Amino acid sequence: MLSQYQQNLYKALTHIEINLDRKILLNEVAKEAHISPFHFHRIFKAMTGETVKTFVTRLKLERAAMQLKHSNTAIGQIAVQQGYENHESFSRAFKKFFNTTPQEYKSAIREQTRQRLHGYQTHTEKNPQLYLDSPLIKELPELHVAYIRHTGAYDKVGKAFQKLVLWAATHLALKLKPTTLGIVHDNPDLTEEEKIRFDACVLLSKAIKPTNEIGYKVLKSSKYAVFRYHGPYDGFYDVYDYIYNVCIFEKNWELGDQPALEWYVKSPPFYKPEQYVTDFFLPLK
């Protein structure tokens, strides 16, 4: 029964994550998961630690914070894009969640970004650019993936990949090591560690029927800036910091709404940490 609830939760989470730009009601999410609203409310909270309303509000506001940092979109327009009726209702919700107004946050985060950029330029910050190839712009086709959702610290995602690769070895017709990637939903500077969402994925050649804790989803075709990183996984935070606080502003890129991806080109157990190669896919509009 737990595995069926897990699949129902996957369906609900996916529905919420792809419909954040509009108002989302409990009844529709419960319907998507094929569970009555009464029971679904209890199951969702038991498995995520949040109500549907709290979860949706948090994701909307965290996404709004990213927009305030990385776009020149007016605050009123961001409010509408996140499903709020007006600037005032958005500002109240934002201040309640972040303890600051959208305008104050935007000013503070941009000043912080300027300081980080100065730090990299004057070499007072650790510079992961030494391990990054120049970014390339790529259009990824539609991708089919099997995945396991990990919630919590990034340094614990290894267990999810171990389970996933074992499943792939016994359920997929593989001639070589499966292609693995990660879907990075959250920014650890905004999201509490225990609520961070990460999907450990293996690439599929066709659709599958989800089973037990193995989910299935289709990633739509999208445009990305791709950074190739050479080095161990413990350098990822520095890489993301450099990409999001320097490269985006230097290139004047506008972020897309979909999550970032990590594509593991050379990974364990066949390579040592200093030999790892990872492609970071940054979504662009």
N, C-alpha and C positions, 0 to 999 in steps of 0.2 A: 504493500500500500504506500509506503514511503516513496518508492520510486515513481509511482503514479502522481503523487503530490509534487514531486520534484519536476516532472514533465509539465504539470499544470502551472507551476511557478515559472518555469522557463517561458511558457506561452504568454503568461501575464506580463512578465518583465519585458519581453520583446515587444509586446503591444504598447506598453508604456513608453519604452525607449524610442520607438519610431513615430510616436504621436505626441511628443512633448510640445509641439507648436500649437496645440489647441487644448481646450478644456477636456479633461479626462475624468469620467465618472466611475465610481465603484462598480455599478451594475454592468457596464460594458466590459470592464476588465474581468469581472467574474464570469461573464458570458464567454469571453474569449478562452478562459481556462476551463469552461464546462463545469462550473461549480456554482451552487447557489450563492448569492451575495452574503448571506448570513454566515455560511461555513467558510466561504473564501476569505472574508475579513479576518477570521480567526486563524486560518491556515497561513495567510500572507504575513500576518504579524508574528506568528510563532516562528516562521522560517526566515524572516528578514529583520525582525526586531522593530519594524516600523509599520504604521498603518499605511494603506494605499495613499491617502491624502498627504500624510507627512512625507512619504517617499517621493511622490510626484512634485510636491512643493520644493523639496530640497534639490531635486535634479534640475528643475526649472531655474531656481535661483543660482545654483552653481554654474549653470550654462550661461545665465545672464552675466555673472561675474566675469566669465571668460570673454564675453562680447564687449563688456566695458573696457577690458584690458586690450583686446586685440582688434577692435574695429572702431570706426568713427561714426557708427550708427547712433542717432539721437536716442537719449534715454527713453523718451516717449515711444519711439518705434520699437526699442528692445522690449518694453513693457507689453506692447501688442503682440510681438512675436512670441513671447512666452505665455500668452493666453490671458493676460490681465486686461481688465476693462479700460483702465486709464493709468496715467503716470502716477497719480496719487496712491492708488491701491497697490501698485507695484512697489513704490517707494516705502510704503508702510511695511509690506511683507519683507522687503530686502533689509530694512533697518532692524526688524525683529530678528531676522536670521543672522545677519553679519554684524549687528550692533553699530552700523554706520549707514549713511544714506548712499544711494547709487553715485551721486556726484562726488561725495567725499571719497568714496572707494576708488572711483575712476582717477581722481587727482592723486591720491596716495599711491596707488599701484603703478601709475605711469612715472611718478617720481622715483619710486623704488626701481623700476625697470631702467630708467636713465642712469641710476647709480650702478646697477649691475653691468650695464653696457660699458660704462666708464671703467669699471673694475677689470673687465676683460680687455679693453683697449690698452690699459696701462699695466696689464699682466699682474695685477694684484689678486685676481681670481684664477683658480685652477682652470686651464683652458682645454676642454676636450676636443677643440678643433684640430689638435695635433693628431687625433685618431679618427677624424671624419673625412670622407671624400666629399668633394663639392656636390651639392644637391642636384638631382635630376628631376625634371617634371615628367611624371608618367600617368597614363590613364589605365587604371586596372580594369579588366573585364569583370563581369559578374562572377562571384566566387561562391562555391558550395562548400560549407565546412561542417564537420562534427565538432562539438565543443563540450567542455565542462566548465561551468561557472565557478570561479573562485571569488570569495568575498573575504577581504582582509588584507594583511600586509603583502606587498609584492614579493618579498623574499621567501614567501611560503608557497608560491605557485608551482614549485617543482613537483609536488605530490600530484597535482592535477594533471600535469603533463605525463607523469609516469603512468597514471591510470589510463590516460587517453591513448598513449602509444601502445600499451599492452592491449587495449581494446582493438586498436587498429590492426595490430599484428594477428589477432585471432578472427577479425570480422571483415577485413578488407583484403583484396587480392593485391598484395604488395610485392614488387620485385626489388625495390630499393627501400631505404629508410624513408618513412613518411615525411611529407613537407609539413612543418609545424609553424604556426604563427600565433600571435597573441592580439586580442582586441582590448585596447586600453581605454576604458570608459571614463576614468576619473583622474583629476589632478590632485596629487597628495597634498599640495599647498592649500587646497580648498576643502577636500573631503577627509573626514576623520578616518584614520587607518582601518578601523574595524568595519567601515562601510564601503571601502574601495571595491569596485567591481572590475574583474578581469576575466576574459574568456580565453582559456587555453584551447587552441584549435588545431585540427589536422585537416589538410585540404582534401576534398573529395572530387571524384570525376563525375559524380551524379548524385541525385537526391537519395537520402536514406530515410528509414522510419526510425525516429528517436526511440531509445530504449533505456530503461533504468536512469542513470544520471547522465547519459550521453544525449545531448541536445543536437538539433540540426537547425541551421539557418542559412539564408542566402544573403551575401553582402552585395549590394548593388554596385554597378560600375561607377567609379568615381575618379576624380583627379587628385593626385598626391604630389607633394615634394618628397623625394626619397633621399635619405641620408644614410650612407653606408658607414657603419662604425666597426672598428677593429679593436677588440679587447674584451675583458671580462665583464660579466653582468653587473658587478658592483659599481661600474662606471656609468650605468644608465641614468642615474639621477642627474649627474653633471651634464650628460648629453642633452637630456630634456631641458635642463635649465638654460643651456646655451642656445638650443633651438628656439625655445619659447621666449627668451628674453633678449636675444641678439639677432638671430637670423631672420625671424619674422619681420622685425622692424627694419632691418637693413634692406631686405628684399621688398618691403611694403606689400607683403602678402596678406590676404584676408582668409581666415580660417573657414573651412566648411563645417557643417553641423554634425557630420558623422564622426565616430571615434578614430583615434590614431591606431595604427597597426605596427606590430613588431614582427618581422619576418626573419626566422632564424636560419641563415644560410649555412653557417658552420657552427655546430652546437655539440654539447655532450651527447653521448659518451665517447664520440669518435675524435674529439679535439680537446686540447688543453685550453684553459681559460684565456691565455694570451693569444690563442689562435682563433678564438670565436669571431665570427663575422655576423653582424645583425643589420638588417635594413630597417630604418625607421620611416614609416609612411605617415606623413603629416597631411591631413585632409585640407584641400583648398577649394575655394569657390570658383 
